[in-house]
Amino acid sequence: MAYLHILPELSMNYTVNRPLNDGKATARIAETRALAPRIKDFDSWSAVWLEAAQKAEKEQRWADAAAFYHNAEFYLPAGPVRNGLYAAFAKNYALAMKGVQGYEHHQIPYANGYLPGFRLPAKGKELATIVFNGGYDSFVEEFYPFLEPLTNYGWTVLGFDGPGQGGAVPQGIYFDYAWEHFAKAVLDYFKVDAVDWLGASCGGYLALRAAAFEPRIKHVISLPASYWGLDMTLKQCTPGQDKHLLSLFRAGDRSGVDALCAEQMTQVPCFRWCITQGMHITGTKSAFDCLTSLDKHNLEGVLGHVKQDVLLTEGEDDHLFNTSWVYRIMSELVCAHSVTTRIFTAREGAQMHCQVGNSGLARMEIVRWLAKFHPGMTIPADAE
């Protein structure tokens, strides 16, 4: 998981108001590469990135510090240390974005707190509004470089952390399968009646769930298509143990589930991350309770309510999701206005989760698909 996690961080870090090929970016990439040999396990991962974050902050390299603080907190268990690192991330990110033209920070009142995010107004005439949310582990800020180019084509972008994401978790606002509540809060706050909606990673499930019960969403993109909250965790098990774990879970064997998860966490780093992160975002204290919460994230019986135009995507070598789920989702979208599916391949360099390796291709596929529904939106033939 680590090698995937750092790439969006580097993207965020090196594209805030600077080109990728400038000298500073080259120096920062070299700095990151120099840190890598010191990382041996989860503990050293956090320690190395924390040291780098504190150094960057002292040098007032705010974007670097924000990225490094995010890395430092990423694999930690829930608790005050991790929440404190989020606060350090948010502080440095705000400093990095201060004065960036077109960037508006917003806080949407929600539950007993707020949901942080941003609004990026369209450049020129606004032709549409698109809402973005991430998934299981994301901070909305790391998607800024992916989303900002959409403003060139006439979209106003609303990107926010929902319950269980980014800045919501330290406030005790935990992951919620009924994403339509979050959708309502965003749309009410900005007083918009018609939007496109993009969900990334586990946000692919969340976007489809929101669309099923929020008619103000007109077109929805699932990047990638995700069906069930336990799919990702079960996929990380050693061979055969996924069926064993699911059997124990369905039988309600709390001690058996917790014991097997503890064993798997020592054997499979990505499984350990799934459970540690899951407990963090759900506010649970045991593996069994974490899986119980995630099990509610299920599109069975929901997809028939989706009446919008839908774009489903997948990477053929997605290491987190089972690609086969996209076919079940297609078959259950019986009331959708239209369904388009795009499988990204290794030949395109976009076969991985969320098209890490060629995210620009994924973005342009989304842009071209959405542009069909917005008269007057012109997409250059040679656009990236």
C-alpha positions in Angstrom: 0.0 0.0 0.0 2.8 2.4 0.8 4.1 2.7 -2.7 0.7 3.7 -3.9 0.1 6.1 -1.0 3.2 8.3 -1.6 2.4 9.0 -5.3 -0.6 11.2 -4.7 1.3 13.0 -2.0 4.1 13.8 -4.4 1.6 15.0 -6.9 0.0 17.3 -4.4 3.4 18.4 -3.2 4.9 19.3 -6.6 2.0 20.8 -8.5 0.8 23.6 -6.3 1.6 26.5 -8.6 4.8 25.0 -10.0 5.6 22.9 -13.1 6.6 19.3 -12.6 10.0 19.7 -14.4 11.3 22.7 -12.4 14.5 22.5 -10.4 12.7 22.6 -7.0 10.6 19.6 -7.9 13.7 17.7 -9.0 15.3 18.5 -5.6 12.3 17.4 -3.7 12.0 14.1 -5.5 15.7 13.5 -4.7 14.9 14.3 -1.1 12.2 11.8 -1.0 14.3 9.1 -2.7 17.0 9.6 -0.1 14.5 8.9 2.7 13.3 5.6 1.2 16.2 3.4 2.3 15.6 4.3 5.9 12.1 3.0 5.9 12.0 -0.7 7.0 8.6 -1.1 8.6 5.5 0.8 9.8 7.3 2.4 12.7 10.2 3.7 10.7 7.9 4.9 8.0 6.1 7.2 10.4 9.4 8.3 12.1 11.2 9.1 8.9 8.3 11.1 7.4 7.8 13.0 10.7 11.4 14.0 10.8 11.2 15.2 7.1 7.9 17.0 7.9 9.4 18.9 10.8 12.5 19.8 8.8 10.4 21.1 5.9 8.1 23.1 8.3 11.1 24.7 9.9 12.3 25.7 6.5 8.8 27.1 5.7 8.4 24.6 2.8 4.7 24.4 3.6 3.6 22.1 0.7 6.4 19.6 1.4 5.7 19.7 5.2 2.0 19.0 4.5 2.7 16.0 2.3 5.2 14.6 4.7 2.9 15.0 7.7 0.2 13.2 5.8 2.7 10.3 5.1 3.7 10.3 8.8 0.2 9.8 10.0 -1.0 7.4 7.3 -0.2 4.0 9.0 -0.7 5.0 12.6 -3.5 3.6 14.7 -6.4 5.9 15.7 -5.7 8.2 18.6 -4.3 11.6 19.6 -0.9 11.1 17.9 -2.5 10.5 14.5 -5.0 13.3 15.1 -2.2 15.7 16.0 -0.4 14.9 12.8 -3.6 15.6 10.8 -3.7 19.0 12.5 -0.1 19.7 11.5 -0.9 18.6 7.9 -3.9 20.9 7.8 -2.0 23.9 9.1 0.8 23.5 6.6 -1.5 22.8 3.7 -3.4 26.0 4.5 -0.1 28.0 4.4 0.9 26.3 1.1 -2.4 27.3 -0.5 -2.6 30.8 0.9 -2.9 33.2 -2.0 -3.4 30.5 -4.6 -5.7 32.0 -7.1 -9.1 30.4 -7.4 -8.7 28.2 -4.2 -11.5 28.7 -1.7 -11.4 26.9 1.6 -14.8 25.9 3.1 -16.2 24.2 6.1 -19.7 22.6 5.8 -21.6 22.3 9.1 -22.2 18.6 9.8 -23.3 16.7 12.9 -21.5 18.4 15.8 -18.7 19.7 13.7 -17.8 20.5 10.1 -16.5 18.9 6.9 -13.5 20.6 5.4 -12.9 21.1 1.7 -12.5 23.6 -1.1 -14.3 25.2 -4.0 -12.5 25.9 -7.3 -14.5 28.3 -9.5 -14.6 27.6 -13.2 -12.3 29.6 -15.4 -14.4 31.7 -17.7 -18.1 30.8 -18.0 -19.4 28.2 -15.5 -21.0 25.4 -17.5 -21.4 22.8 -14.7 -20.6 21.9 -11.2 -18.8 18.7 -10.1 -18.6 17.4 -6.6 -15.7 15.1 -5.5 -15.1 12.8 -2.6 -12.4 10.3 -1.8 -12.7 7.0 -0.1 -11.1 4.8 2.6 -7.9 6.7 3.3 -7.9 10.0 1.5 -7.6 13.6 2.4 -9.5 15.7 -0.2 -6.5 18.1 -0.5 -4.3 15.4 -2.2 -6.7 15.4 -5.1 -6.3 19.1 -5.8 -3.9 18.7 -8.7 -6.2 16.0 -10.2 -9.3 18.2 -9.9 -8.0 21.7 -10.7 -7.6 21.2 -14.4 -11.4 20.6 -14.6 -11.9 24.3 -14.1 -10.3 24.9 -17.5 -13.3 23.3 -19.2 -16.1 25.1 -17.4 -16.6 23.1 -14.2 -16.8 24.6 -10.8 -15.3 22.0 -8.5 -16.5 21.2 -4.9 -14.1 18.8 -3.1 -14.8 17.7 0.4 -13.9 15.2 3.1 -17.0 13.3 4.1 -17.7 11.4 7.3 -14.7 9.2 8.2 -12.3 11.1 5.9 -9.6 13.6 6.5 -10.6 16.3 8.8 -13.9 14.7 9.8 -12.3 11.9 11.8 -10.5 13.9 14.5 -14.0 15.5 15.3 -15.5 12.1 15.8 -17.5 12.2 12.5 -17.0 8.6 11.4 -17.5 6.7 8.2 -21.2 6.4 7.1 -22.5 4.0 4.4 -25.5 6.3 3.8 -23.6 8.8 1.7 -26.7 10.6 0.6 -26.6 12.5 3.9 -23.2 13.9 3.0 -24.4 14.7 -0.5 -27.4 16.6 0.9 -25.2 18.6 3.2 -22.9 19.7 0.3 -25.6 20.5 -2.1 -27.7 22.4 0.5 -24.6 24.4 1.6 -23.8 25.6 -1.9 -27.5 25.8 -3.0 -27.0 23.8 -6.2 -29.7 21.8 -7.9 -27.8 19.9 -10.6 -24.3 18.5 -10.3 -22.0 15.9 -11.6 -20.5 13.6 -8.9 -17.1 11.8 -8.8 -16.0 9.4 -6.2 -12.5 7.9 -6.1 -11.4 4.6 -4.6 -14.0 3.4 -2.0 -15.6 6.7 -3.0 -16.8 4.8 -6.1 -19.3 3.0 -3.8 -20.1 6.2 -2.0 -20.8 8.1 -5.2 -23.3 5.4 -6.5 -25.0 5.3 -3.1 -25.4 9.0 -3.0 -26.8 9.1 -6.6 -29.4 6.4 -5.7 -31.1 8.7 -3.2 -30.1 12.3 -4.2 -31.8 13.4 -7.5 -29.8 16.6 -7.7 -26.9 14.4 -8.8 -27.4 14.1 -12.6 -24.2 12.2 -13.7 -22.0 10.0 -11.6 -18.5 8.6 -12.0 -17.3 5.6 -9.9 -13.5 5.6 -10.0 -13.3 2.7 -9.6 -16.5 0.7 -9.3 -16.9 -0.6 -5.7 -19.7 -2.8 -4.5 -19.1 -4.0 -0.9 -17.2 -2.6 2.1 -15.5 -5.9 3.0 -14.3 -6.7 -0.5 -11.0 -4.8 -0.2 -10.1 -6.3 3.2 -10.9 -9.9 2.2 -8.9 -9.5 -1.0 -5.7 -8.9 1.1 -6.0 -12.2 3.0 -3.6 -15.1 2.4 -5.1 -17.7 0.1 -8.2 -19.4 1.6 -8.3 -17.2 4.7 -10.8 -14.8 3.1 -13.4 -17.5 3.1 -12.4 -18.6 6.6 -12.7 -15.0 7.9 -16.0 -14.4 6.2 -17.4 -17.7 7.6 -16.4 -16.7 11.1 -17.8 -13.2 10.6 -21.2 -14.4 9.3 -21.4 -16.8 12.2 -21.0 -13.9 14.6 -17.8 -15.4 16.1 -16.3 -12.2 17.6 -13.3 -13.9 19.2 -12.6 -16.0 16.1 -12.7 -13.0 13.8 -10.4 -10.9 16.1 -7.9 -13.8 16.4 -7.8 -14.5 12.7 -7.5 -10.8 11.9 -4.6 -10.5 14.4 -2.9 -13.4 12.7 -3.4 -12.0 9.2 -2.1 -8.6 10.3 1.2 -10.1 11.2 1.5 -11.8 7.8 0.1 -9.3 5.3 1.0 -5.6 5.6 -1.8 -4.5 3.4 -4.3 -6.4 5.5 -2.9 -4.8 8.6 -3.4 -1.4 7.0 -7.0 -2.3 6.0 -8.0 -3.1 9.6 -5.9 -0.3 11.3 -7.3 2.3 8.8 -10.8 0.8 9.1 -10.9 1.1 12.9 -9.6 4.7 12.5 -12.3 5.8 10.2 -15.2 3.9 11.8 -14.3 4.7 15.4 -14.3 1.1 16.3 -12.0 -0.7 18.8 -11.9 -4.3 17.4 -11.5 -6.0 14.1 -15.0 -7.6 14.4 -16.7 -4.2 15.0 -14.7 -2.6 12.2 -15.9 -5.3 9.8 -19.5 -5.0 11.1 -19.4 -1.3 10.2 -17.9 -1.8 6.8 -20.3 -4.6 6.0 -23.1 -2.0 5.8 -21.4 -0.4 2.7 -23.2 -2.6 0.3 -25.0 -1.8 -3.0 -27.2 -4.8 -3.0 -30.8 -3.6 -3.5 -29.5 0.0 -4.0 -28.4 0.2 -7.6 -32.0 -0.1 -8.9 -32.6 3.3 -7.5 -29.9 4.9 -9.6 -31.5 6.7 -12.5 -28.6 8.9 -13.6 -26.0 8.5 -16.4 -23.2 6.4 -14.9 -19.5 6.0 -15.8 -17.9 3.0 -14.2 -14.1 2.5 -14.3 -11.6 -0.2 -13.3 -8.0 -0.9 -13.6 -7.3 -4.4 -14.9 -4.6 -5.0 -12.2 -6.2 -3.2 -9.2 -4.6 -4.7 -6.2 -7.2 -3.5 -3.8 -10.5 -4.2 -5.6 -11.8 -7.3 -7.4 -12.3 -6.1 -11.0 -15.1 -8.6 -11.4 -17.5 -6.4 -9.3 -17.9 -4.0 -12.2 -19.9 -6.6 -14.1 -22.3 -7.1 -11.2 -22.8 -3.4 -10.9 -23.5 -3.1 -14.6 -26.1 -5.8 -14.4 -27.9 -4.2 -11.4 -28.0 -0.6 -12.8 -31.3 -1.5 -14.5 -32.9 1.9 -14.1 -29.9 4.1 -15.0 -30.3 6.5 -17.9 -27.1 5.2 -19.4 -24.1 3.1 -18.2 -20.6 3.4 -19.6 -17.7 1.2 -18.5 -14.1 1.8 -19.0 -11.4 -0.8 -18.1 -7.9 0.8 -18.0 -5.0 -1.4 -19.1 -1.3 -2.0 -18.4 -0.6 -1.0 -22.0 -1.9 2.5 -21.1 0.0 2.6 -17.8 -3.3 3.0 -16.0 -4.0 -0.5 -14.8 -3.5 0.2 -11.1 -5.9 1.4 -8.4 -7.4 4.8 -9.3 -5.1 4.7 -12.4 -2.0 5.6 -10.4 0.6 5.8 -13.1 -1.6 7.6 -15.6 -4.2 9.6 -13.7 -4.2 12.2 -16.5 -5.7 9.6 -18.9 -8.4 8.8 -16.3 -9.2 12.4 -15.9 -9.6 13.0 -19.7 -11.8 9.9 -20.0 -14.0 11.5 -17.4 -14.0 14.9 -19.0 -14.9 13.6 -22.4 -17.7 11.5 -21.0 -19.2 14.3 -19.0 -18.8 16.9 -21.8 -21.4 15.0 -23.8 -24.0 16.2 -21.3 -23.0 19.9 -21.2 -23.7 21.9 -24.3 -21.0 24.4 -25.1 -18.3 22.5 -23.3 -15.4 22.2 -25.7 -12.6 19.6 -25.2 -9.6 20.0 -27.4 -8.8 16.8 -29.4 -5.2 16.9 -28.2 -6.1 17.4 -24.5 -4.0 15.3 -22.2 
